[in-house]
Amino acid sequence: MNNEAIRILDLKGLKCPLPVLKAAKAMKALPAETQVWVETTDPMAVIDIPAFCNEHGHSLLETQEKESTTRFLIEKAKA
C-alpha cells in the first residue's frame, strides 16, 4: 500500500450509474495500490461497486453501511 493518507471520494446523492462511472474515472488517475474510500447513498452501489472492482481487478477491502450511506474501501489494482 502507498503511504499517503487514504482519499475519500464523496459520491453521495448520485444515482446509478454515476457512482461507478465517477469512481472509475477517479481510479484511473491514481497510482497502483492506492486506497480510496468511496461513499455513496445509491442503494444499487452494493451491487455495482463490487462488480466494478471484480471487472477491473481492484480489491474491495471493506464495506461499511451506516444509515443511508455505504462506504467502500477500494485498493487500485497493481499495474
N, C-alpha and C positions, 0 to 999 in steps of 0.2 A: 504494500500500500504506500502511496505517496504520503509524505509527512505534512502536507498542507491541511488546514482546517477543512472539515467536511462542508461542502457547499450545500445550500438549501435552494431548491427550485420550487417556488410557490406557484402552483397551478390551480389553487382553489378558485372555485367559481366557473371554471371552464367545463364544458360538456364534451363528451365523446364526439369526435376522435381527437380533439385539441390537446388533451393532456399527453397522450402518447406522441403526437406529432411534435409538440414543443419539447418534450423530454428527448426525443430522438435528435432534434436539432442541437440541443444543448450538449448532449453526449458527444456528438461529432467533434465539437470544438475543444474537448478536454483530452488531456494526455491519458494513455492507457493506465488502467488500475486506479484511476481517480474515483473516490466515493462521493456520491451525491444523495441527499435526501430529496425525494420528490413528494410534495404534499399536494393532495387533491381532494376535492369534495365530490367528484364524479363517482357514482356507485359502480359504474362499469370498469373503473380503473382496477378493481380487484381481479378482474379477468384480463384486461388489456395490458397492464404493466408487466405481469409475469410472462404473458405471451410475447411481448416486445423483448423482454430480456432473453427468453429462450431463442427467439428468432435471430437476435443479433449477437449472442454469445456473452452477454453481460451477466453478472452474478447478482441475483436478488438475495441480499444478505439478511434482511429483516423487513417485516411488515408490522406496522402499529396502527391500531384503529382506536380513535378517541372521538366521541360524539359524532359529528358528521364528517370528520376529516380522516383520511387514511394516508399514512406516511410509508414510503418505500425507500429502503436504503439499498442503492444500486452501486455496484462496482463495475466500472467500464472494462470491457474485455481487453485482454492483453493484445498488443499489436501483432 
